[in-house]
């Protein structure tokens, strides 16, 4: 694989991660959950073979509980 092909592949990997981040953000917002720090992990998006990880970030207790309720099959929140 030549350098130009690797760069294109790396760029496409980062673009795919951006699309996945946006899809996750849309799905979370539809479920009433907002993760304000949702982003790409910049350090994982560089180099010839980027991992392109999605950073979920930190959230407050209410957001954590809303997220837990949103991903449970029955949609019921925590009883803690």
Short mmCIF file of the C-alpha atoms (twelve columns), coordinates in Angstrom:
data_MODEL
# 
_entry.id   MODEL 
# 
loop_
_atom_site.group_PDB 
_atom_site.id 
_atom_site.type_symbol 
_atom_site.label_atom_id 
_atom_site.label_alt_id 
_atom_site.label_comp_id 
_atom_site.label_asym_id 
_atom_site.label_seq_id 
_atom_site.Cartn_x 
_atom_site.Cartn_y 
_atom_site.Cartn_z 
_atom_site.pdbx_PDB_model_num 
ATOM 1  C CA . UNK A 1  0.000   0.000  0.000  1 
ATOM 2  C CA . UNK A 2  1.461   3.351  -0.991 1 
ATOM 3  C CA . UNK A 3  1.504   6.350  1.339  1 
ATOM 4  C CA . UNK A 4  -1.355  8.093  -0.505 1 
ATOM 5  C CA . UNK A 5  -3.564  5.008  -0.139 1 
ATOM 6  C CA . UNK A 6  -2.741  4.772  3.580  1 
ATOM 7  C CA . UNK A 7  -3.616  8.447  4.066  1 
ATOM 8  C CA . UNK A 8  -6.912  7.958  2.249  1 
ATOM 9  C CA . UNK A 9  -7.653  4.895  4.341  1 
ATOM 10 C CA . UNK A 10 -6.761  6.764  7.550  1 
ATOM 11 C CA . UNK A 11 -8.889  9.746  6.517  1 
ATOM 12 C CA . UNK A 12 -11.823 7.486  5.717  1 
ATOM 13 C CA . UNK A 13 -11.461 5.769  9.100  1 
ATOM 14 C CA . UNK A 14 -11.717 9.133  10.873 1 
ATOM 15 C CA . UNK A 15 -14.691 10.156 8.703  1 
ATOM 16 C CA . UNK A 16 -16.414 6.888  9.570  1 
ATOM 17 C CA . UNK A 17 -15.830 7.579  13.269 1 
ATOM 18 C CA . UNK A 18 -17.336 11.060 12.811 1 
ATOM 19 C CA . UNK A 19 -20.419 9.509  11.222 1 
ATOM 20 C CA . UNK A 20 -20.692 6.956  14.034 1 
ATOM 21 C CA . UNK A 21 -20.367 9.750  16.627 1 
ATOM 22 C CA . UNK A 22 -23.134 11.692 14.916 1 
ATOM 23 C CA . UNK A 23 -25.381 8.604  14.723 1 
ATOM 24 C CA . UNK A 24 -24.822 7.946  18.428 1 
ATOM 25 C CA . UNK A 25 -25.515 11.581 19.289 1 
ATOM 26 C CA . UNK A 26 -28.765 11.528 17.288 1 
ATOM 27 C CA . UNK A 27 -29.905 8.286  18.934 1 
ATOM 28 C CA . UNK A 28 -29.062 9.524  22.421 1 
ATOM 29 C CA . UNK A 29 -30.864 12.816 21.873 1 
ATOM 30 C CA . UNK A 30 -33.927 10.949 20.558 1 
ATOM 31 C CA . UNK A 31 -33.883 9.034  23.858 1 
ATOM 32 C CA . UNK A 32 -33.629 12.286 25.809 1 
ATOM 33 C CA . UNK A 33 -29.923 11.949 26.637 1 
ATOM 34 C CA . UNK A 34 -27.317 14.609 25.910 1 
ATOM 35 C CA . UNK A 35 -23.611 13.843 26.313 1 
ATOM 36 C CA . UNK A 36 -22.051 17.301 25.964 1 
ATOM 37 C CA . UNK A 37 -18.496 15.951 25.677 1 
ATOM 38 C CA . UNK A 38 -19.254 13.415 22.927 1 
ATOM 39 C CA . UNK A 39 -16.416 13.768 20.436 1 
ATOM 40 C CA . UNK A 40 -13.594 12.027 18.650 1 
ATOM 41 C CA . UNK A 41 -10.509 11.274 20.716 1 
ATOM 42 C CA . UNK A 42 -7.969  13.465 18.930 1 
ATOM 43 C CA . UNK A 43 -4.942  11.404 19.974 1 
ATOM 44 C CA . UNK A 44 -6.438  8.254  18.448 1 
ATOM 45 C CA . UNK A 45 -7.132  9.962  15.108 1 
ATOM 46 C CA . UNK A 46 -3.526  10.642 14.100 1 
ATOM 47 C CA . UNK A 47 -0.792  8.588  12.527 1 
ATOM 48 C CA . UNK A 48 -0.730  6.181  9.621  1 
ATOM 49 C CA . UNK A 49 -3.185  3.725  11.219 1 
ATOM 50 C CA . UNK A 50 -5.561  5.693  13.458 1 
ATOM 51 C CA . UNK A 51 -7.901  3.903  15.827 1 
ATOM 52 C CA . UNK A 52 -10.396 6.788  15.590 1 
ATOM 53 C CA . UNK A 53 -11.957 6.252  19.008 1 
ATOM 54 C CA . UNK A 54 -15.118 8.030  20.124 1 
ATOM 55 C CA . UNK A 55 -14.837 9.858  23.429 1 
ATOM 56 C CA . UNK A 56 -18.059 9.661  25.416 1 
ATOM 57 C CA . UNK A 57 -16.785 12.173 27.966 1 
ATOM 58 C CA . UNK A 58 -18.049 12.876 31.429 1 
ATOM 59 C CA . UNK A 59 -21.603 13.473 32.513 1 
ATOM 60 C CA . UNK A 60 -23.520 14.321 35.652 1 
ATOM 61 C CA . UNK A 61 -25.504 11.832 37.728 1 
ATOM 62 C CA . UNK A 62 -28.830 12.685 36.082 1 
ATOM 63 C CA . UNK A 63 -27.380 12.116 32.617 1 
ATOM 64 C CA . UNK A 64 -25.801 8.818  33.688 1 
ATOM 65 C CA . UNK A 65 -29.176 7.618  34.956 1 
ATOM 66 C CA . UNK A 66 -30.953 8.781  31.801 1 
ATOM 67 C CA . UNK A 67 -28.369 6.933  29.712 1 
ATOM 68 C CA . UNK A 68 -28.797 3.786  31.813 1 
ATOM 69 C CA . UNK A 69 -32.570 3.939  31.368 1 
ATOM 70 C CA . UNK A 70 -32.220 4.515  27.636 1 
ATOM 71 C CA . UNK A 71 -30.073 1.441  27.052 1 
ATOM 72 C CA . UNK A 72 -32.084 -0.935 29.218 1 
ATOM 73 C CA . UNK A 73 -34.479 -3.094 27.189 1 
ATOM 74 C CA . UNK A 74 -37.373 -2.265 29.516 1 
ATOM 75 C CA . UNK A 75 -36.483 1.440  29.679 1 
ATOM 76 C CA . UNK A 76 -36.715 1.458  33.477 1 
ATOM 77 C CA . UNK A 77 -34.249 3.662  35.344 1 
ATOM 78 C CA . UNK A 78 -32.000 2.735  38.245 1 
ATOM 79 C CA . UNK A 79 -33.557 1.948  41.587 1 
ATOM 80 C CA . UNK A 80 -30.575 3.125  43.618 1 
# 
